[in-house]
Each structure stands twice: as C-alpha cells, then as structure tokens.
Amino acid sequence: MSDSLLQEGAQVNFNIGRNQNTGTIKEVVTEEKQVGDQIVHASEENPHYIIEHSKTGSDINLSANQVSESQGQGQKGNQGSQGKRGQNDDQSDQA
C-alpha cells in the first residue's frame, strides 16, 4: 500500500461533516505516534495524514481513506476566472 501513499506537501481534499475542505499534507504517519494531545493509531496498512487545513491553519489527523489528492481544480478555476475577469477588464478599458 505504500506505493499509493500521498507525499508531504501534496494538496488534498477531505470532508468534515457536509463541507468539502482542502489542505496540505504536513506529515505521513505509518506507525503509532503521539501528535499533539492525540495518539495516531497508524500503520503501513492504515496510514494517516497530518493535514494543515487551508482556511483555518489547524492540523487535522485523517486516515488515508478520508483523503483524496486535489487535482487543483479549485485553484485553477479561481485563477481562470480571475484571468477572464482581467481580460474583460482590459477589453472594457480598450472600448
């Protein structure tokens, strides 16, 4: 299973309640370890990720099956719409 592990620094998506969230993997945990005031019960067969939440900055401990790698759609989408807005602004200035 270690072949499919995401790496530190990877942008990921995860759900908390009904909300989809994004963050960055700070650490891949593959053995039992104390992180802050929690004990992470991880193993090679059941890896966990310590993820920095992109909005709050807080660290979240999630198992691998709770996390998916972000394809950058949200970021590219935002950049694309900003780019379009910028292009439209340029066009309106020229008109």
ABEGO torsion letter per residue (X at the ends): XAAABBBBGBBBBBBBEABBBBBBBABBBABBBBBEABBBBBBAABBBBBBBBAAAGBBBBBBAAABBBBAGAAAAAAAAAAAAAAAAAAAAAAX
